[in-house]
Amino acid sequence: MKKLSILLASAALLFSISTQAQITKNPQATRTNSLDKPSQMDVQEGVFLYGSMVVFQQNSREVVKISFDETVSRTVTNKEVISLTEQLSSYRYTSLVEALNVLSSHGWNVCQTWTQEGSRTGTEVHFLLRMNIKKSTPMSPWLEKRKS
C-alpha cells in the first residue's frame, strides 16, 4: 500500500513538472501582460464604440448633448469615425427625435437609458449609445501620461 501511494505521488509530481515545462516553452501560455505595450498586432476586430447622450429641459426648450470619450480619437483607426464623433457631439439638435434619427442613420444604437434628477436642469434622460466598428487598438489610458 505504501509503495502504491508513493508511486501515485511521484507520478503526480512528474505530471505537474512536465506541465510546467510545457507552459514555459509556449510563449503565449506564459503570464505576460500584453496590455503594457499595445502594438499593431493587437488590433481587435468587431468591437463596440460607446458614447452618451443627455436630454433635459432648459428655459422650456429641449437640450440634447452628445459626448464621446477622448480615447476614441486615439484608438480608432478609421478617420471617418473620428470625424463623425466630433460632428455628432458639436451639432445642436432641435429635439430628441432628431438626434436619435441622425445617430441611427450613422449606425449608432441606444443600448441603455435611465433618468436622473439634475440640480439645475430638473429631470435628465441619459442614453448609452454604441456602434459596432471593424477595428480598434486596445485602450490602456492608465499607461499613458496624464496631461497636467
QUIFENNOR-V471775 format. One record per pair of residues at least 24 apart in sequence whose ideal C-beta (glycine too) atoms are under 6 Angstrom apart, sorted by the first residue. I is the first residue (numbers start at 1). J is the second residue. D is the distance in whole Angstrom. If there is no record, write none. Layout:
BEGIN
i: [I I]
j: [J J]
d: [D D]
END
This chain:
BEGIN
i: [35 38 38 42 43 43 44 45 47 48 48 49 49 50 51 53 53 54 54 55 55 56 56 57 62 64 64 64 71 71 75 75 75 76 77 107]
j: [140 137 138 138 135 137 136 135 136 130 132 131 133 130 129 127 129 124 126 96 125 121 124 122 95 93 96 99 139 141 136 137 139 136 135 131]
d: [5 5 5 5 5 6 6 6 5 5 6 5 5 5 4 4 6 6 6 5 5 4 4 6 6 4 6 5 5 6 5 5 5 6 5 5]
END
